[in-house]
Amino acid sequence: MDTFRDKLVPVTSILVGVVALWYVFAVILNTPFQRDLDRRAGETSTFSQLIGKTLSQPKPTLPAPHQVAVNFFENTFLRPITSNRSLVYNAWVTLSSTLLGFAFGTALGIIIAVGIVHVATLDRSLMPWIIASQTIPILAVAPMIIVVLGAIGISGLVPKAMISTYLSFFPVTVGMVKGLRSPEIMHLDLMHTYNASRAQTFWKLRVPASVPFLFTSMKVAVAASLVGAIVGELPTGAVAGIGAKLLAGAYYS
């Protein structure tokens, strides 16, 4: 019990501090607009009244924590799941793209890694291009992917999944290459002593050794897939999804 309390107190303290700072910045950022409203209405607010008004504005510059919580509750639990304004529905749209892109990216990363480990030419020629591909900002790549796929009649979920794939295949490729090369020389020599074929060495030695690296890289890849799905919704004109709602909020708030 004491151990749990020792872990809980620091987390709670930081959370309370973040919420308190959030309220402070909400008051600071919302005050100029509220003063302008008071001036137009010919009113003079006391300090306490000004704080209350800044924390209850319909469209604030920075929403207060309680406003975010109320809006989250309403859009999550009080709207039909099939509604375009439901957070559950929009989260599902983004999650679908994320999972599809993650699956494609993981499969592509594994295939490329196997090729790089077993074909020296691919290692020397392909790996530098794979690394270079990740230096290009995804915001520059996403519109091109959308336009190219749209030109050949591919739209909907697939373009967003392809952007997720672009971001997620890289950590899987790097992790699997390192994992497949992780067996020590003495282990490879032992398999050679047993007259094991390359396929037997791959399945019985390299693959088991690469599993920890694979799962570690997949944790990075799934986060990258989510980022890719959200970014992919921005230039598509999508009407559903977390990215579409972020864009709509930026336009109409």
N, C-alpha and C positions, 0 to 999 in steps of 0.2 A: 504493500500500500504506500509506503514512504517513497519507494522508487517511482511509482506511478505519479505521485504528487510532485516529486522532484522534476519529472519530465513535463508535467502539465503546467506548472507555474511559469516557466520561461516562455512556453508557447502562448499561454493566455496573456502574459504581460506584453509580448510583442503584438499580439492581435489587438489588444486594447489600445496600445500606442498607435498602431496604424489607423484604427477607426477614429481615434481622437484627432490625429493629424488630418485625416480625411475631412472631418467636420470643420476644422480650422481653415483648410484650403477652400472648402465649399463656401464658407462665409466670405473669405477674402475675394474669391473670383466672382461670386454672385452679387457682391455689394455694389459695384459700379452700375450695373443694370437696374438694381433696385432703387438706387438713388435717382437714377434718371426717371424711373416710373413715378417716384414720389414727387419729383420736381414738376413733371407734367400734370400730375393730379393736384398740385398745390398743397401737398401734405409735408409734414415734418415728423419723422419717426424718431422715437427715442432709441437708445442703443439696444435695449432688449427687444423692442419691436422690430428694429432693423434685422437683428439676428434671426428672429422668428420668420420674417418675410423671406430672407435669403435662403432659408432651409425649407421653404414651402413653395418655391416658384414652380409654375407648371412646366416651363422649359428652361431649366437652369443651365448656366455655363458648365458647372460641375454638380451633378446630382449628389445629394447627401446619402449616406449609407442607408437610412431608413427608406428613402425614395426608391433606391435600387432594390431593396428587399421587397417592398410592396409590389413594384413592377414585375419582379421575378416571380413572385407568388401568383399574381394575377395571370401572367402569360403562360405559366407552367401548369397551374392547377385549376384555374377558373375558365379556361377556354377549351373548346373541343380539340382533341388531338389532331383532327384533320384540318383545323383552321390554319390558314396561312400565317396568322399572327401568333400561333402557339409555339412556344420555345421547344416543346417536345417534337413537334413536326419538323421544325427547321433544324433541330439537332439531328434528327434521323436522316434528313436529306444530306447533311454534311457528313454524318457518320457513314452513310452508304458509300460516298465517294472515297472517304478515308480508308475504309476496309478494302474496297476494291483496289485502290491504288497501292495499299500496303501489301496485298496478296501478289499483285503484279510485280511490285518492286522487290519483294523478297525472293520470288521465283527467278526474276531476271538477275538479281544479285548473286544468287547461288550458282546459276548457270554460267555467268561470266567468271566467277571465282574458280569454278572447276576448270574452265578452259584456260585461265591464266596459270593455274598451278601445273597443269599437265602439258601446256604448249608454250615453250619458251618464247616463241615469236609473238604470241598474244601478250605475254608479260611485258615485252619490250615496246610493242607498238600500241597496245590498247590501254594499258594502265595510265600512261601520261595523259591521254585524252579524257579518260574517266575523271582523273583529278582536275584537269582543266575545266571540265564541264561544270564543276561545282563552284567555280569562281565567277560564273555569270549570274547576276542577280535574278532571282526567280520572277520578280516583277517585270523584267525585260523579256523573259522566256515565255511566260504564261500567255500573253496576247498572241504571240506567234503560233503557239501550239493550238490555241482556240481557232485562229484564222485558217491554219492549214487543215485541221480536221474538219472545220465547217465547210471548206471548199470541196471536200470529198464526201460531204453528206453525213458526217459523224457529229452528233450533237448530244445534248443531255448529260447523262452521268459520265460517259466515257472521257470527254476532254478533261474534266476535273480529275478523274482517276489517273489520267496520263500525267498530269502535273504532279500529283502525289507520287506516282511511280518515279518520276524524274528525281524527286528529292529523296525518296526512300531507298532506291536501289544502291546508292553509293555506300552508306554505312554497312549494309549487308555484304556488299562486294568486298570491302576492305576487311571487315571482320572475318568473313569466310576464308579469304586468302591467308590471313594470319593464322586462322585455326587449322586449315588444311596443311599448312607448313609447320605447325607446332610440334609434331612428333620428332623426337630426338633421332640423331643418326643411328644410335645403337638399336633403337626400335625398328627403324627401316632395315638395318642390316640383319636383324633377327628375322624379319619377314622374308628377306632375300634368302637367308639360310634355309628357311622352310620351303623355299622354291615357290613362294606365293606369287601369283600373277599381279599385274598392276591393278586389275579390278578388285582382287581379293585384298590387296594392301589398302586400296581406297576405302572399301566398305568396312573392313575389319579394324583398320588403324586410323586412317585420316578422318573419316566421318565421325567416329566417336570422339576423337580429340577436338574436333571443330565445334561440337555442340555447345559448349559453354560460350565460345566466341559468337556463335550464331544468335543465341538468345540475348546476349548483351547487345549486339548490334541491332537486333529487332526492337529492343526497347527504344533505341534512338530513332529507328526507322519509323515506328508508329507515330512518334511525335512529329517527325518531319512530314509524314503523310497527312496529318491533321492540318499542319500549316499549309501544305500544298492544296488541300481541298478548299480551305478558306480563301486562299489567294486566287484559286481557280474560279471562284464564284464572283470575283470582283469585275473582271472585264467581259463576262459572258452576258450581262444583262439578266442574270438569274433573278427570279422573284421569290425563291425559297432557299434556305440555307443560312448558316451563321454569317458567312461573308456577305451575302445579299442584305441581311438585316443590318450589319455594321455599316454598309455603304448607304443604305436608306436612312439610317439614323444620322449619318454624317451630313446628308443632304437636307433633311427636313427638320433637324433639331434646331 
